[in-house]
């Protein structure tokens, strides 16, 4: 059952309700953002501190195009924010919504999901 209050989204500037179908499309956008391993690595890196594109490139050993493309998606969906610091743009995790959510996800995974990965590896003969 859907909480009908969610159908009245904050960013819906014309104050019309969204349909249930649209709501599931929004879910797909949100969770689709989390499907990318690279975006998850960027999120976890930004949990620690603000970073420039160059710092992210160096720490994750990936090229500038990949970093910029994935940061754009993360920023569009509100996962990360940015600020100008001198000559540099620094990116950081949305501390209001995403950081607490990632903390909850990590806690959930450690309690309920890690054992699934370990079982799968064991079934494959201990492959890494």
C-alpha positions in Angstrom: 0.0 0.0 0.0 1.4 3.4 -1.0 1.5 6.3 1.5 -0.7 8.8 -0.4 1.2 11.7 1.1 4.2 10.8 -1.1 2.0 11.5 -4.1 2.3 15.2 -3.1 6.0 15.7 -3.8 7.8 18.8 -2.5 9.4 19.6 -5.8 6.1 19.4 -7.6 5.9 23.2 -8.1 2.5 23.3 -9.7 1.1 21.5 -6.6 -0.7 18.9 -8.6 -0.6 15.3 -7.4 1.5 12.8 -9.2 -0.1 9.5 -10.2 0.9 6.2 -8.7 2.4 5.2 -12.1 4.6 8.3 -12.0 5.6 7.5 -8.4 7.0 4.2 -9.5 8.9 5.9 -12.3 10.4 8.2 -9.7 11.4 5.1 -7.6 13.1 3.7 -10.7 15.1 6.9 -11.2 16.1 6.9 -7.5 17.1 3.3 -7.2 18.5 3.3 -10.8 21.0 5.9 -9.5 22.2 3.3 -6.9 22.6 0.5 -9.4 25.9 1.8 -10.7 29.0 0.4 -8.9 30.9 3.6 -9.9 28.2 5.9 -8.4 28.2 3.8 -5.2 32.0 4.2 -5.0 31.7 7.9 -5.5 29.0 8.1 -2.8 31.1 6.1 -0.3 34.2 8.3 -1.1 32.2 11.5 -0.6 30.9 10.2 2.8 34.4 10.9 4.2 35.1 14.4 2.8 34.5 16.9 0.0 36.4 16.1 -3.2 37.2 17.7 -6.5 36.7 15.8 -9.8 40.5 15.3 -9.9 40.6 13.9 -6.4 37.8 11.4 -7.2 39.6 10.4 -10.4 42.9 9.8 -8.5 41.3 7.9 -5.6 39.1 5.7 -7.8 41.6 5.4 -10.8 39.0 6.4 -13.3 38.9 9.0 -16.1 37.5 12.4 -15.9 34.6 11.7 -18.3 33.3 8.8 -16.2 33.6 10.9 -13.0 31.8 13.9 -14.5 29.1 11.8 -16.1 28.3 10.0 -12.8 28.6 13.1 -10.7 26.0 14.8 -13.0 23.6 12.0 -12.4 24.2 12.0 -8.6 23.8 15.8 -8.6 20.6 15.8 -10.7 19.0 13.3 -8.3 20.2 15.2 -5.2 22.6 12.6 -4.0 25.5 15.1 -4.1 25.9 18.8 -4.0 28.7 21.1 -4.9 30.4 24.3 -3.9 33.1 26.5 -5.3 36.3 26.6 -3.3 38.7 29.0 -4.9 39.4 27.7 -8.4 37.8 24.3 -7.7 34.4 22.8 -7.5 34.1 20.4 -4.6 31.5 17.8 -4.4 30.0 16.4 -1.2 27.2 14.0 -0.1 23.8 15.4 0.6 24.1 15.3 4.4 20.4 15.9 5.0 18.9 12.9 3.2 21.5 10.7 1.5 24.2 10.3 4.2 21.6 9.0 6.8 20.1 6.8 4.1 23.5 5.3 3.1 24.2 4.7 6.8 20.9 2.9 7.2 21.5 0.9 4.0 25.0 -0.1 5.2 23.6 -1.2 8.5 20.8 -3.2 6.8 23.3 -4.9 4.4 25.6 -5.9 7.2 22.7 -7.5 9.1 20.8 -9.1 6.2 22.8 -9.2 3.0 26.5 -9.9 3.6 25.6 -13.6 4.4 24.0 -13.9 1.0 27.2 -12.8 -0.8 29.3 -15.2 1.4 26.9 -18.1 0.6 27.1 -17.4 -3.1 30.9 -17.3 -3.0 31.0 -20.5 -1.0 28.7 -22.2 -3.6 31.0 -21.1 -6.4 34.0 -22.7 -4.6 35.3 -19.7 -2.8 35.9 -17.5 -5.9 36.6 -13.8 -5.2 
